[in-house]
Amino acid sequence: MIEPFTVPFMGRALAELALLALICGPVSVLVFARRLSFVSDALTHTVFPGVVIGFLVGGTEGIVVGALIAGVVTAVVLTLLTSGGTLPDDASIAVVLTAMFSIGVVLVSRRSSYTSDLTSFLFGRILTVTPRQVAETAVLAVVILGLLLMTARALIFRTFDPVGAAAAGFRIAWLDLWLNIIVALVVVAAVRAVGTILVVALLIVPAAAARMLTDRLPVMAAIGTGLILLAAYGGLLASWNASVDYGVSLTSASAVVLLLVLAYLLLLPLGALRLRHRRTRTAPQGRTSPHELVG
Amino acid sequence: MDDVAVADAALRYAGVSVGYHGTPVLTDVNLELAAGERLALVGPNGAGKSTLVKSILGLVPVLAGTPTVLGRTPSRARTQTGYVPQTDSLDADFPVTAGQVVMMGRYRRIGWWRPTRSADRRAVHEALERLGLADHARTHFGVLSGGQRQRVLLARAIAAEPRLLLLDEPFNGVDAVSQEAILAVLRELSTVGTALVLSTHDLTVARELADTVCLLNGRQWAVGPPAETLTAETLRRAYGGHAIELRDGRTVLVEP
């Protein structure tokens, strides 16, 4: 069960995914609590043209720089679109998302190796991760966790009670920008390994699954990280076995994501049970606002 | 600077109009509140009570006039104002315990980096204890009843040790036990010099608790002691004719 990972490229793939697990567990909790799933999805798509341009200009090494620029620009634009206390405008986000994605596809389609390039941008190349890429991901992971720890309290306060947090003196727009940039950095960190499409699964599924098991945010983050680690191990092993033992080509990143989703589905009944248990424990509500006011 | 601020009124509004996007919600509000005084904002739904409360926090644009809070501009006074939102404005499914909610009241003091200290935990415990919820520190916020949640939110505001406390409809959907607990704590707070502003459409509460009542409906219709402001005549004018006087002298409001 461990033997495949003694092969260097498998070991690196697992190390890369472990680093991503470390950051995606906690970040996914905030994405889940802030209901930023769609914003995260938008970020992964708008980073795509950045990835393509980066690749066209600077080759594989240019991908991170391109993704970084596109990610930060998107984070700022999305913060502006959703600021002012109004709810995110789904339609405008969707327009930005599809437009940027199309630009990416147009750019990549000009190349002769169109199909293989597109596939690797969309779904990543976890098995060809280089030691240098693992090191870069490690640096990004430290930066992301640092940014997150620095503002964790304020971000949680803002998520739970935006008016209360603003009343306490926290600047909501800056906190929103901060979190969007953190999400963008996660996308940048993950884009070469798992691609722009699958990274969204790492940002949404872990916390959603962990929520079935616990009411506590730190525990949710830890469980989220644990689930990604399990899915990474299981997914890589499955694709290795499929390829070596049965000659079936199973994309590793897809296997990882499928296992993650499977974990979510398996935990769903538990979540329903917990919810029912909580409902029965909830005390009856007090009187509602009286229509008749006697003075 | 701080000594000057202490001598200042808790709240001073001179000809203040507030609203969003240049459209006024409330015009020409004139208020003065000293330390330890209790002000009730009374008016029908949509009268601008919540908007006035948010303007005291510096969260609503001022269109005219000068609001002064604890001797400063509203946004500069935020470190010394406490805010209790309406319970049902919050997500009850949010994974957080009552103790963690109260700790949020300490976040500004704690700052970005430092871990919570024993003084913070003590303040949280004391605040919960004052509201009779010491046993519920580890209870999930969403499991509590509406009244208990409202008490937790008051405990959060108290934990920040504010000089001016603002409450937005604190008795909406609150059971009698919780209402009594909240009223008792509010009275205690005002005796130690905390100024209170609460919005309510419950005239009984306003009459029992407030030194000053401000009757609002798009503008300030009356301000003064409850006995002078909550009369059938002023209520009828502010509410647009939906106040009926009963034979025993009480006033009843009837929704149209």
Interface residues (C-beta under 8 A of the other chain):
Chain A: A33 M150 T151 R153 A154 I156 F157 T159 F160 D161 V163 G164 A165 A166 A167 A168 G169 F170 R211 T214 D215 R216 L217 M220 R278 R281 T282 A283 P284 Q285 G286 R287 T288 S289 P290 H291 E292 L293 V294 G295
Chain B: K54 L57 L59 R78 T79 T81 Y83 P85 S89 L90 D91 F94 P95 V96 T97 V101 M104 G105 Y107 R108 I110 W112 W113 H140 G142 V143 L144 S145 G146 G147 Q148 L153 R156 A160 L166 E169 N172 G173 V174 D175 A176 S178 H201 D202 L203 T204 A206 R207 L230 L235 R250 T251 V252 L253 V254 E255
